[in-house]
Amino acid sequence: MAKRRSLQEDAKSLKAKVTKSLADSDNPEGDSTIRSLRKRLRRVQRKVRTAKQREEHRKSKIVAEA
């Protein structure tokens, strides 16, 4: 079984792919591959934000209980 990449690594690589595709494309608005890459990037960024928020919430609960 392959090792899973972290969300931050995934977001970083997707961001690089999007910028590379934007530079290579003549019509970035109509390009479906760029649109799908952006969707994936947004999805991963949303996961990163929720994981970070969950972690902060968990830490505050531990401090409050102690």
Protein Blocks (a to p, Z undefined) as FASTA:
>chain_A
ZZdddfklmmmmmmmmmmmmmmmpmblmlmmklmmmmmmmmmmmmmmmmmmmmmmmmmmm
mmmmZZ
